[in-house]
Structure formats: C-alpha cells, structure tokens
Amino acid sequence: MPKSLDYLLGVRRTQKRCGLSSTASLDTFDKAGPRFLIRPRSRLMVSPWTLSSMKLGSTGQSITTTRRWTASSSVQGRQGDTMDATEIYILCRSRSKAIADVFLDAFGKSRIQAAADYPYPEFADEPEIIYKTPSELIERLEKDCDSSYSVYWDCQSVNEPEQVMLFFTSDGRMIVGIGGPKSSIESELQRISMLVDGEYGYVTSGSCPPDSFDEFAEMAAASTLPCVIEGRLRS
C-alpha cells in the first residue's frame, strides 16, 4: 500500500533522530517497535538542504534522502577501534530549563527549530496540547518529570555544530547533544560537561541516546572512546 507523505516525513524524522541509514525499507520502520516509533501525523518542517529527494522505489518501497552533514572528525578508542564521531551526548545532573538555555545559547546561537510545532505528549494520537515553540515545551517538560521528548534545532553558522539537541527522559533526567562537532572530541566533551554539570557522556555515530539514567551510564562506561564518567573526562 502506498505510504502517505506525512508517513514518509515521519520516517525521515526518525532517520535523522537515530542516525539510521538514509536509504531504508519502510517495512523496517513498521516493525522496529517503540524505539523507532513513527506517527503519520509528524509535523517536521523540511527545507531543501535537509531533504533532497524522497521517493518510493520499485522494490521494497524504499525512501531515499540526503543527510545535511557527515562525520567531521575521527577518534580512536582505547582498544584501537576507530569511528567517525557524529554525535556527542551529555547526561545532565538536573532537568532544568535554565541549564538547557545556557547550553543552547553556547552551542546554537544561530539555531532554528526543526519542527513546526510540538504535540504533547510526544507521539500521542490525540495530543493534550500543541506547543508552538520549544521554549513552551521545555517549560512543561521541566515540570512533568516522567515525560520523555526529543527536541532538535539546526544551526546556521559554520562555526557551530550542525545540530543541537535536547532529550528529556522518562525517569526525570535531561540529555544535551550536538551533531557534527567543530573541534576535537575530547575538548567538546569536557566543555559541554562543565557547562551543564554533566554526569556522564559519550561519543557515538548512528544512534540516539537511551531513555534512562541507568542505560545512559552503562553506554558511557562501556565506551572505548573518550567519555565522561561521574563528571570526569576519561580519554
């Protein structure tokens, strides 16, 4: 059955959020489960440089898109494995709009929101409310500590990361993130951690952060790349 445009935009949104391949079978997304949940009512704003082509293929109903940015640096782990570092995530000690604003102003002064509006709760079939700005949404999420949400901005300045991100977890924590770091991984990890009072942090390529403190701490501890453990940089 042909997929609607809204559904395809939802697929693109999930690709962008979770670092999935830019060419993917729609059946994969249908069966992926809650972690890659897509609602056909996605309100993602798509500009020409974000989405260059989107089409249904003759086999497997594939969707073809072009990512805006690619890996900007490479790091080597303690055991010799290398990877292209595309995202840095830091788990904050507190879930605070004030900390979120400090982070966003430090790393994304040129940011523009990546969504037209923000249905709340996220992925709800019938939203309780639809916020027009990220600021309104973050104020709500600061109070509703058991609600999870992912918020994205695209940066326009060449001196800033390609993306800045906030993730609110279902256990009352907040994660900040950047995509496409502009300087060394270790210096960015340390800078972000000090700025937001980070507790754990890690570098990754191709995945979104976990939705809980325990899972995030486990991911950081298991990393063979530079990371932050209990507030300290581990090279």
Rosetta blueprint (number, residue, H / E / L):
1 M L
2 P L
3 K L
4 S L
5 L H
6 D H
7 Y H
8 L H
9 L H
10 G H
11 V H
12 R H
13 R H
14 T H
15 Q H
16 K H
17 R H
18 C H
19 G L
20 L L
21 S L
22 S L
23 T E
24 A E
25 S E
26 L H
27 D H
28 T H
29 F H
30 D H
31 K L
32 A L
33 G L
34 P H
35 R H
36 F H
37 L L
38 I L
39 R L
40 P L
41 R L
42 S L
43 R L
44 L E
45 M L
46 V L
47 S L
48 P L
49 W L
50 T L
51 L L
52 S L
53 S L
54 M L
55 K L
56 L L
57 G L
58 S L
59 T L
60 G L
61 Q L
62 S E
63 I E
64 T E
65 T L
66 T L
67 R L
68 R L
69 W L
70 T L
71 A L
72 S L
73 S E
74 S E
75 V E
76 Q E
77 G L
78 R L
79 Q L
80 G L
81 D L
82 T E
83 M E
84 D E
85 A E
86 T L
87 E E
88 I E
89 Y E
90 I E
91 L E
92 C E
93 R L
94 S L
95 R L
96 S L
97 K H
98 A H
99 I H
100 A H
101 D H
102 V H
103 F H
104 L H
105 D H
106 A H
107 F H
108 G L
109 K L
110 S L
111 R E
112 I E
113 Q E
114 A L
115 A E
116 A L
117 D L
118 Y E
119 P E
120 Y E
121 P L
122 E L
123 F L
124 A L
125 D L
126 E L
127 P L
128 E L
129 I E
130 I E
131 Y E
132 K L
133 T L
134 P H
135 S H
136 E H
137 L H
138 I H
139 E H
140 R H
141 L H
142 E H
143 K H
144 D L
145 C L
146 D L
147 S L
148 S L
149 Y E
150 S E
151 V E
152 Y E
153 W E
154 D E
155 C E
156 Q L
157 S L
158 V L
159 N L
160 E L
161 P L
162 E L
163 Q E
164 V E
165 M E
166 L E
167 F E
168 F E
169 T L
170 S L
171 D L
172 G L
173 R L
174 M E
175 I E
176 V E
177 G E
178 I E
179 G E
180 G L
181 P L
182 K L
183 S L
184 S L
185 I H
186 E H
187 S H
188 E H
189 L H
190 Q H
191 R H
192 I H
193 S H
194 M H
195 L H
196 V H
197 D L
198 G E
199 E E
200 Y E
201 G E
202 Y E
203 V E
204 T E
205 S L
206 G L
207 S L
208 C L
209 P L
210 P L
211 D L
212 S L
213 F H
214 D H
215 E H
216 F H
217 A H
218 E H
219 M H
220 A H
221 A H
222 A H
223 S L
224 T L
225 L L
226 P L
227 C E
228 V E
229 I E
230 E L
231 G L
232 R E
233 L E
234 R E
235 S L
